[in-house]
């Protein structure tokens, strides 16, 4: 889950919990107030009934019952029962609906003088009336229709309000979290554009005051250190390679001179031959390292021109066959382009020819029959060149590392090589904003694919 979504989710949970507690508190207080207010009404009704029955002359039980039935319509199922000290019922406001009671209840009311409790859905009060010589016990009950209706409306209002509040909170949480994290998203985007070729690029440091700005400042500081370290490394490799070329060239000349002056000494001939081979290998490694280092230094100064991809393929083939006449290379179209410009790219001819030569050389070198095939195709955007062979192949464990400098796959050790060629190919293709990829099956061959944008 993204940080933005997690913040919005946590914020929503927090606000929802607060709203829920607030709603529960409001409902609980309202229910308590309704109940207290209704009990007060029952208490008032009980006292009034007792007062009318006992103190008002001329009102008998039948008249009082008629008065009750015509004035107590506000409270549903209202009943008032009055008992004397012998627990005898001396008055009931209704005849058909009697309140269930036991003598123990009357004794408890007599002892506590006032009680509140529920019987089913009705609220009940028990009251000891002592405003005459003989105390009376009154039980009054009713169902608070109006109060419960208000509570139902309140419950529905709070429920819908809670849902609406949560919905608004989700929207606002996503908006404010996204707004707060937008600078981080911008930094992520800027960081994703930084590669080994543009370490000098800086992140936007914003107001240089808050934590996000400080993160950008620290990241820029790290970039400067990395850039300086890379520059020092490239400078060292470039200078070291350049300085090695002169003594190696002199060493090669000395070995060739020694071979020329050696007369009829096979052992010495073999020594000179080994020295010459090792010197050639050192010169090749040095030249490759120098090229790799300088390609980073002059990446923005390449001379580009329109090039037909077929011409590059044939040039690379001729160069390879001139050095290795026993190699065999076949060039063909995988699909014939409708427009000749679909095989024309903008690039540096010498560098791209080196890519094709290296890939062809590897394809032939690692194949028992020394054969390779180039297939050319194109689509609406790119020109695709495939280099196929039936060689030793590359294991799946080695595939992620083959473009690393000096890395060689485990089954390529018997074949001479330095492990620099593919890294150089990738570097050149990157300079042309292209893509190089490989598919391979161990023991059945490999296919390298170079994709370059055509004009």
Secondary structure, 3 states (H helix, E strand, C coil): CCHHHHHHHHHHHHHHHHHHHHHHHHHHHHHHHHHHHHHHHHHHHHHHHHHHHHHCCCCCHHHHHHHHHHHCCCCEEEEEEEECCCCCEEEECCCCCCCCCCHHHHHHHHHHCEEEEEECCEEEEEEEECCCCCCEEEEEEEECHHHHHHHHHHHHHHHHHHHHHHHHHHHHHHHHHHHHHHHHHHHHHHHHCCCCCCCCCCCCCCCCCCHHHHHHHHHHHHHHHHHHHHHHHHHHHHHHHHHHHHHHHHHHHHHHHHHHHCCCCHHHHHHHHHHHHHHHHHHHHHHHHHHHHHHHHCHHHCCCEEEEHHHHHHHHHHHHHHHCCCCEEEEEECCCCCCHHHHEEEECHHHHHHHHHHHHHHHHHCCCCCEEEEEEEECCCEEEEEEEECCCCCCHHHHCCCCCCCCCCHHHCCCCCCCCHHHHHHHHHHHCCCEEEEEEECCCEEEEEEEEEEC
